[in-house]
Amino acid sequence: MNKQELHGVFPVLQMPLADNDEVDEPCLDREIDFLFGSGADGAVLAMASEINCLTDNSRDRVVGRVVSAVA
């Protein structure tokens, strides 16, 4: 496995939730677009992003969506 160094700006994504506490996926897409449009080098999902409050299915969907968006 090759070791890669991370460098630059990696903001923590804020998890946008709809009124029903489901992830607002279109809003998440806009957030990611904004971050990269502003020069971010990556993005991070962390405890601060409410990831721990999501169901397993929602968490899997969000992680997949973020990975696809930042690829």
Secondary structure as GFF3:
##gff-version 3
##sequence-region A 1 71
A	DSSP	alpha_helix	25	37	.	.	.	ID=ss1
A	DSSP	three_ten_helix	47	49	.	.	.	ID=ss2
A	DSSP	three_ten_helix	51	53	.	.	.	ID=ss3
A	DSSP	alpha_helix	56	70	.	.	.	ID=ss4
###
